[in-house]
Amino acid sequence: MALCCSCSMKEEEEEAFAIKRGGIMYGNVDEKNDVSVEFIYEPPQQGTEDNLMLLRDPDEEKQVDAIAMGLGMRKVGFIFIQTVT
């Protein structure tokens, strides 16, 4: 299970950012429909420069949902990233 709170990058890791990555955003939506994202869960995945395949694990996702619910949060979106080199 990968939970990303903050990331740092070393020179040798820069090439890894050429691949596509995806994550499920968790947080809250207020009365004005403003969304706050508190954490991003990255499901198992295989990304290349051209494709992203999520290798979703329903049991793991249930655990993440339960943790989020215990913290008063829920799924609020999906993020898809790839840097331009």
N, C-alpha and C positions, 0 to 999 in steps of 0.2 A: 504494500500500500504506500503510495507516494503522496504526501501532502507538502505543498510548496508554500512557505511563508515568505522567504526571501532567497534570492539567488546571487551568487557571485560568479565571475567568469575569469578564468585564467587564459593566457594566450593559446595554449594547446587545445583548449575547449572551444575556441571560436569557430572552428570548422563544424562542430556539432550543431551550431545554430543554423546551418544551411538546410537542415531537415525540418519537415513540418511536425508540429506538436499540437496537442489538443488537451483541454481540461474542462472539467465541470466546475462552474463557479457556485459557491455557497455563500449565503448571506441573508439579507432581509429586504423586504419591499415595504415602504411606509405608506401612509394614507394618501400621499400625493403621487404614489407610484414611482418614487425615487428609489433606486436600487443601491444598496451598499453591499460590496463584495468583501467577505472576511477571509475566505481561503479558497484555494483552487485545488481540486483533486485531479491528478493525472492518472487515468486508468491505464492499464498495460496497453502499449501501443507500439506500432512499427511505422516509422515515418521515413520518407525519403525526400529528395528535393521536389518530387512530382506528386507523391501520394501520401495519405495518412490512413492507416488501418487501425481502428480501435479493437483491441482484444478484450472486450468487456467481460468482467467476471461478476455475475449477478450477486454472489455471496459477498464479495468484497464491497460492492456498491451498497448493499444493504447495511453493512457495517458502517460505512462512511455516512449514509443517510441517518443511521441511528445516533452516531456521534454528533452530527449536525443538529438533529432534532433535540438532543440533550442540551445543546448549547443555544437552543432557541433559533436555529437557522434552518434554511431549506435551499434546494436548488434554485438558482436565480438566472442561470444562463450557461452558455458554452463559449469557450474562448479557443480560437484557432490562430496559431502564430507561425510565421516563418520570416526570418530576416532576409533582407535583400543584400546580396553581396556584390 
